Amino acid sequence: MPATPLTPAQLVNHEPCVRGLAALHVPTTGRCDFAAVARHLSSLTDMRYGARVVAVDRRPGLGVAVRTAAGQVLRARAMVNCAGLHSDTVARLTGDEPGLRIVPFRGEYYSLVPSRGHLVRGLVYPVPDPAFPFLGIHLTAGMDGTVHIGPNAVPALAREGYDWTALRARDLAGTLAFPGTWRLAARHWRTGAQEIRRSLSRRAFTETVRRLLPDITEPDLARAPAGVRAQAVLPDGSLADDFALLEAPHTVHVLNAPSPAATASLPIGRLIARRLLTQL
């Protein structure tokens, strides 16, 4: 079913507390408890936690051997590298050049206090900036009734930099040594400064949200856990805004998986499986 244009008056019928000059209603949009989905998928396979990959050995016609920091060696006919924040590092361990670098961006969230959760019924997104692959600060009513608001997009000081105090010198040095980082900063420093301001100021974050949801105030927002986006940046400083898959012998590297990667995870998995089966 196609999206339906809405006038301001029609918008109020769907989201009474949201304001806008116009909107698109997408009736096929759905919601799920993705943590529950991930837990179920993990129950279908053998998960090894805390297993940092330090070496990958590929033998034509034989398969792949992966060695972990704990000394374990895992062997398989093929490998899918979907290491997210470390996907470029793992690609290089195999001897493949990804042609990009993962630069971590932290996305910070707030949630509406329970007494204000009724202000949002579903999913509300702002008009995206075509220069960025980020969705912008949006409103998400979850399955449990919690309304999450965010994320912004601020440079993280570590690949697992979930707050400003998380700093890993090796990660930061690698980011700063990559020419694409400086070209990205030179091109979009104004936008970056605005994102950092929203990160450091609850008032600035609230001002942005009020463009969509004018009835909220600062006390209506409670801090929620942040996430870190594994953003692929090209050497010219541009942000990869589409899926990036690199095929190599016995291997498929998933180097960039922007939204809706979680929503589309099962079809993406089928695509990757077909490519591996073609190789084998």
Sequence and secondary structure as in RCSB ss.txt:
>XXXX:A:sequence
MPATPLTPAQLVNHEPCVRGLAALHVPTTGRCDFAAVARHLSSLTDMRYGARVVAVDRRPGLGVAVRTAAGQVLR
ARAMVNCAGLHSDTVARLTGDEPGLRIVPFRGEYYSLVPSRGHLVRGLVYPVPDPAFPFLGIHLTAGMDGTVHIG
PNAVPALAREGYDWTALRARDLAGTLAFPGTWRLAARHWRTGAQEIRRSLSRRAFTETVRRLLPDITEPDLARAP
AGVRAQAVLPDGSLADDFALLEAPHTVHVLNAPSPAATASLPIGRLIARRLLTQL
>XXXX:A:secstr
   EEE HHHHHHH TT   S EEE TT     HHHHHHHHHHTS   TT  EEEEEEETTTEEEEEETTS EEE
ES EEE  GGGHHHHHHHTT   SSEEEEEEEEEEEE GGGGGG  SEE     TT S   SEEEE TTS EEEE
   EE SSTT  STT   HHHHHHHHHSHHHHHHHHHHHHHHHHHHHHHH HHHHHHHHHTT TT  GGGEEEEE
EEEEEEEE TTS B  S EEEEETTEEEEEE  TTTTTTHHHHHHHHHHHHHHH 
